[in-house]
Amino acid sequence: MGSPPLGAEERVVIVGGGIVGASTAYHLALRGVKPIVIERSNVAAAASGKAGGFLAGGWGSGPTVPMHEISFDMHEKLAETLGVTSYRKIPTLSVNGGRGGSSPAAWLDGKASGSLMDSDTAQVTPLELTTKLMDAAKEKGAEVRIATVSGVSSSPAEVADLDGGAGKEEDGGERRVTAVVLEDGEEIACDRVVVAMGPWSCLAEEWFDIAVPMQGIKSTSIVFKGSQQVADDPYALFCAEDRNGCHLEVYPRPNGEMYLCGLGGSDYVDPPRLKAGGDCDKPEVIQPDPSRVTAATNSFKGMTSIGNEGPTVTQACMRPCPPDGLPIMGEVPGVRGAYISAGHNCWGILWGPVTGLLMSELLVDGKATTVNIGPFSPSRFQRKASSRGRRKGASDLVGEQW
């Protein structure tokens, strides 16, 4: 049995302050809901503050096609509504490095040739977008708390008594959310909780006794300082793999900065490393790989003189990737009032706006209508009920932390 539409007095907690959590808070606030967002580090602390922000409306496949198309258009509208200055339409080139040739981008003045790949693409700086979404949500009554969540408590669900009674415990062992529990023992009472923690959403396995197969793909990225030439003649670049093991993706920003990812050598992080005590258990410990910084710098220098001075920023983040490459979005099976919205892989920034809209529809109306999210349901990974133990209540919490 799914959760009914949101009641007027029901309380909502969102766990995670990245773009998915911020967009969900924003769209809920537009519907008059005042959620509490709990973030362990700071808003946009992980991939939402360090990603490239490339936007392509026509690059979807299968059930993700409407996610691409609708959210691509939403970005332009949000930029106008929220004053997102880093959003702009830019064309994308396919580039071969290591050999000379012509290119529409005059600043590709080294050994590189380029041709038009897609004329209808765009770019946004994710930190600005995520921050402005959250600020707008706060202006409408949302609250952001910096704290560590250690679990979610629940109690047996009730159904209306057919004889007119107030209610009775539901058969089948379904539970309902009652509170989010913080590391210091504080309980924040709530009726709905949305887990939006990117790769760390795997912690929900212990909170709800469900399967949340999530791998974090840890990748290094670098930023080169601004160039007026790039600011005046912007192109995104998708480069073929080169002799340095890079397959660079290059995104120019309005101030002329050049953001580079696709440096190669990504680290595939399994759930034990993401959980408490693991080497990747929080955003602050995700560090760049110096060897990939060197490799990418050498590749970029070969393509353009802009790269001669080396990068001004070196960083790393993790994108969340479920095994089937589709996001995990929807109600948690067997726990009424619990939802997951994570696993958006390399399209987290693009899909952020529509994801927040869909989650607001799911909570407030009881059903997401803008896009069919059935293929993204958390239930697709679940074991048979007979193989699970009873679901966890407040006394059953496991100490994994976000």
C-alpha positions in Angstrom: 0.0 0.0 0.0 1.5 3.4 -1.0 1.4 6.6 1.0 -1.7 8.8 0.6 -1.4 12.4 -0.4 0.3 14.7 2.1 -1.9 15.9 4.9 -2.0 19.6 5.9 -0.2 18.9 9.2 2.2 16.3 8.1 5.9 17.0 8.5 8.6 16.3 5.9 12.3 15.7 6.4 14.8 15.6 3.5 18.1 14.0 4.2 20.8 15.4 1.9 21.6 18.9 0.8 22.7 18.3 -2.8 20.8 19.3 -5.9 18.2 16.6 -5.5 17.5 17.6 -1.9 17.5 21.3 -2.7 15.2 20.9 -5.7 12.8 18.7 -3.7 12.7 21.3 -0.9 12.2 24.1 -3.5 9.3 22.3 -5.2 7.7 21.3 -2.0 7.9 24.9 -0.7 6.2 26.0 -3.9 3.3 23.7 -2.8 3.1 25.3 0.6 5.1 22.5 2.4 7.9 23.6 4.8 10.4 20.7 4.9 13.4 20.3 7.1 16.6 19.5 5.1 19.3 17.7 7.1 22.8 17.9 5.6 25.9 16.5 7.4 28.4 18.9 5.7 27.1 21.9 3.8 24.7 22.6 0.9 26.3 21.2 -2.3 29.2 19.7 -0.4 29.7 16.8 -2.8 29.0 16.3 -6.5 26.4 19.1 -6.6 29.1 21.6 -5.8 31.9 20.1 -8.0 30.2 18.7 -11.1 30.5 20.1 -14.6 26.9 21.1 -15.1 26.6 20.0 -18.7 22.9 19.9 -19.9 21.7 18.0 -22.9 18.0 17.7 -23.6 18.2 15.2 -26.4 20.6 12.6 -24.9 18.2 10.4 -23.0 17.3 6.8 -23.8 14.4 4.5 -22.7 12.6 5.8 -19.6 15.0 8.7 -19.1 14.0 10.5 -22.3 11.3 12.7 -20.6 13.7 13.3 -17.7 16.2 14.9 -20.2 13.6 16.8 -22.2 11.5 18.2 -19.4 14.4 19.1 -17.1 16.4 20.7 -19.9 13.6 23.2 -20.4 13.1 23.6 -16.6 16.7 24.8 -16.3 16.2 27.8 -18.5 13.0 28.8 -16.6 14.7 28.3 -13.2 17.7 30.4 -14.4 15.3 33.3 -15.1 13.2 32.8 -11.9 16.1 32.4 -9.5 18.7 34.6 -11.3 21.1 31.8 -12.1 23.8 33.8 -13.9 25.9 30.8 -14.9 23.2 29.2 -17.1 23.6 29.6 -20.8 23.0 27.7 -24.1 26.3 26.6 -25.7 27.0 24.3 -28.6 29.0 21.1 -28.1 32.0 19.9 -30.2 33.4 16.4 -30.8 37.2 16.8 -30.6 40.1 14.7 -31.5 43.3 15.7 -29.7 46.8 14.9 -30.6 46.6 16.0 -34.2 46.1 19.3 -36.0 43.0 20.4 -37.8 40.3 22.9 -38.0 37.8 23.7 -35.2 34.9 26.1 -34.7 36.5 27.1 -31.4 39.4 29.5 -32.2 41.0 28.9 -28.8 41.7 25.3 -29.7 45.0 26.5 -31.1 47.1 23.3 -30.4 46.9 19.8 -31.8 43.2 19.4 -31.9 40.4 19.2 -34.5 36.7 19.6 -33.7 33.3 19.4 -35.4 29.8 20.3 -34.2 28.3 17.5 -32.1 25.1 19.2 -30.8 23.9 22.7 -31.2 21.2 22.5 -28.6 23.1 22.0 -25.3 23.7 24.2 -22.3 25.8 24.6 -19.2 25.3 25.8 -15.6 27.6 26.0 -12.6 26.1 23.4 -10.2 27.1 25.2 -7.0 25.3 28.3 -7.9 22.1 26.5 -9.0 22.0 24.2 -5.9 22.6 27.1 -3.5 19.9 29.3 -5.2 17.4 26.5 -5.1 18.0 26.0 -1.4 17.9 29.7 -0.6 14.6 30.0 -2.5 13.2 27.1 -0.5 14.3 28.7 2.8 12.6 32.0 1.8 9.4 30.0 1.5 9.8 28.4 4.9 12.1 25.4 4.5 14.7 24.9 7.1 18.3 23.6 6.7 20.1 21.9 9.6 23.7 20.8 9.6 23.6 17.5 11.5 24.4 13.8 11.0 21.5 11.3 10.6 22.0 7.9 12.2 18.7 6.3 11.4 15.0 6.5 10.8 12.5 5.2 13.3 9.2 3.7 12.5 6.1 2.1 14.0 3.5 -0.4 12.8 1.3 1.1 10.2 -2.5 1.3 10.8 -5.4 1.1 8.4 -8.9 2.3 8.9 -11.1 -0.2 10.8 -13.9 -1.5 8.5 -16.3 -1.3 11.4 -15.7 2.4 11.9 -13.0 2.2 14.5 -10.1 4.6 14.7 -7.6 2.1 13.2 -5.8 -1.1 13.7 -2.4 -2.4 13.0 -2.1 -3.4 9.4 -1.5 -7.1 8.5 1.7 -7.9 6.6 4.1 -6.0 8.8 4.1 -2.6 7.0 5.5 0.2 9.0 5.3 4.0 8.9 7.9 6.6 9.5 7.8 8.4 12.8 11.1 10.3 13.2 14.6 10.9 11.8 17.2 10.2 14.5 20.4 12.3 14.7 23.8 11.1 15.8 23.5 12.9 19.1 20.2 11.0 19.8 17.8 13.8 19.0 14.7 12.6 17.2 13.0 14.9 14.7 9.4 13.8 14.5 8.1 13.5 10.9 5.6 11.7 8.8 7.6 11.6 5.6 11.3 11.3 4.9 13.1 11.6 1.6 16.6 10.1 1.3 18.5 12.1 -1.2 22.2 11.5 -0.2 23.7 10.6 -3.6 26.0 7.6 -3.3 25.6 7.6 0.5 21.9 6.7 0.0 23.1 3.1 0.5 22.9 3.8 4.2 19.1 3.5 3.8 19.6 -0.3 3.5 20.1 -0.4 7.3 17.4 2.2 8.0 14.6 0.5 6.2 15.9 -3.1 5.8 15.9 -2.9 2.0 18.4 -3.3 -0.8 19.8 -0.1 -2.1 22.6 -1.2 -4.5 24.7 2.0 -5.0 28.2 2.4 -6.2 30.1 5.7 -5.9 32.2 6.5 -8.9 35.0 8.8 -7.6 36.5 11.0 -10.3 39.0 13.9 -10.3 38.2 17.2 -12.0 40.2 20.4 -12.6 39.5 24.0 -13.4 41.7 26.4 -15.4 41.5 30.2 -14.8 39.3 32.4 -16.9 40.1 33.5 -20.4 38.2 36.2 -22.2 38.6 34.4 -25.5 36.7 31.4 -24.0 34.1 33.7 -22.5 33.4 35.2 -25.8 33.5 32.0 -27.9 32.1 29.2 -25.7 31.9 25.6 -26.7 31.6 22.4 -24.6 34.0 19.7 -25.8 33.7 15.9 -25.8 37.2 14.5 -26.6 38.2 11.1 -27.8 40.4 9.0 -25.5 44.0 10.0 -25.8 47.5 8.6 -25.1 47.3 9.9 -21.5 44.3 7.8 -20.7 42.0 10.8 -20.7 38.7 11.3 -22.5 38.3 14.9 -21.6 35.0 16.7 -21.2 35.5 20.5 -21.2 32.9 23.0 -20.0 33.5 26.7 -20.3 31.9 29.0 -17.8 30.7 32.6 -18.4 33.7 34.0 -16.6 36.0 32.1 -19.0 37.0 29.4 -16.6 37.4 25.9 -18.1 36.1 23.0 -16.1 37.6 19.6 -17.1 36.4 16.1 -16.1 36.8 12.8 -17.9 40.3 12.6 -16.6 40.3 8.8 -16.5 41.3 6.5 -13.6 38.0 6.7 -11.7 37.7 4.8 -8.5 34.6 2.5 -8.2 33.6 2.7 -4.6 31.4 -0.1 -3.2 28.9 0.4 -0.2 31.2 -0.8 2.6 33.6 2.1 1.8 30.7 4.6 1.8 29.4 3.6 5.2 30.7 4.8 8.6 34.3 4.0 9.1 35.0 3.6 5.3 37.5 5.6 3.5 34.8 7.5 1.5 32.2 7.9 4.2 31.8 11.7 3.9 32.3 14.4 1.2 35.3 15.9 3.0 37.5 12.9 2.5 37.0 12.6 -1.3 40.3 13.9 -2.7 41.7 14.2 -6.3 44.2 11.8 -7.8 47.4 13.7 -8.5 48.3 11.4 -11.4 45.1 12.1 -13.2 45.6 15.9 -12.7 49.0 15.6 -14.4 47.6 13.4 -17.2 44.7 15.8 -17.9 46.9 18.9 -17.7 49.2 17.5 -20.3 46.3 16.5 -22.6 44.8 20.0 -22.3 48.1 21.8 -22.9 48.4 19.8 -26.1 45.0 21.1 -27.3 45.2 24.8 -26.4 47.5 27.4 -25.1 44.9 28.2 -22.4 46.2 25.1 -20.5 49.8 26.3 -20.3 49.7 27.7 -16.8 48.1 24.6 -15.3 44.8 24.3 -13.3 43.8 26.6 -10.4 41.5 24.1 -8.8 41.9 20.3 -8.4 39.1 18.4 -6.7 37.2 15.1 -6.7 33.6 14.0 -6.1 31.5 10.9 -6.5 28.5 10.3 -8.7 26.0 7.7 -7.5 25.4 4.8 -9.9 22.9 1.9 -9.4 23.7 -1.3 -11.2 21.2 -0.8 -14.0 22.2 2.8 -14.6 18.7 4.2 -13.8 18.0 6.5 -10.8 16.3 5.2 -7.7 13.2 7.3 -7.2 10.0 6.5 -5.3 8.5 5.0 -2.2 10.3 2.6 0.0 8.5 -0.7 -0.1 7.0 -1.7 3.3 7.7 1.6 5.0 4.9 4.1 4.6 6.1 7.7 4.3 9.7 6.8 3.3 11.1 7.7 -0.1 14.4 7.5 -1.9 15.6 9.9 -4.6 19.2 9.1 -5.7 21.4 7.3 -8.2 21.2 9.9 -11.0 24.8 9.1 -12.1 26.3 11.7 -14.5 22.9 13.4 -15.1 22.3 14.5 -11.6 22.6 18.2 -12.4 20.5 18.0 -15.6 17.7 15.9 -13.9 17.8 17.9 -10.6 14.9 20.2 -11.4 12.5 17.6 -12.7 13.5 15.2 -9.9 12.4 17.8 -7.3 9.2 18.4 -9.1 8.4 14.6 -9.3 9.2 14.1 -5.6 6.9 17.0 -4.7 4.1 15.5 -6.7 4.7 12.1 -5.2 4.5 13.5 -1.6 1.8 16.1 -2.0 -0.5 14.4 -4.5 0.3 10.7 -3.8 1.5 10.2 -7.4 4.2 11.6 -9.7 2.5 12.7 -13.0 5.0 14.8 -14.9 7.1 11.7 -15.7 6.4 8.0 -15.3 8.8 7.0 -12.5 7.7 3.4 -12.4 10.9 2.1 -14.0 12.9 3.9 -11.2 11.1 2.4 -8.3 13.3 1.2 -5.3 11.2 -2.0 -5.3 13.0 -3.3 -8.4 16.0 -4.3 -6.2 14.2 -5.8 -3.3 14.6 -9.4 -2.1 11.5 -11.5 -1.5 9.8 -10.6 1.7 10.3 -14.1 3.1 14.0 -13.5 3.0 13.9 -10.4 5.2 13.7 -10.1 8.9 11.2 -7.9 10.6 11.5 -4.2 9.8 13.3 -1.9 12.1 11.7 0.3 14.6 13.4 2.8 17.0 15.0 0.1 19.0 16.4 -1.6 15.9 18.4 1.2 14.5 21.8 0.4 13.1 24.5 3.1 13.5 25.4 3.9 9.9 25.6 7.6 9.5 25.0 10.3 6.9 
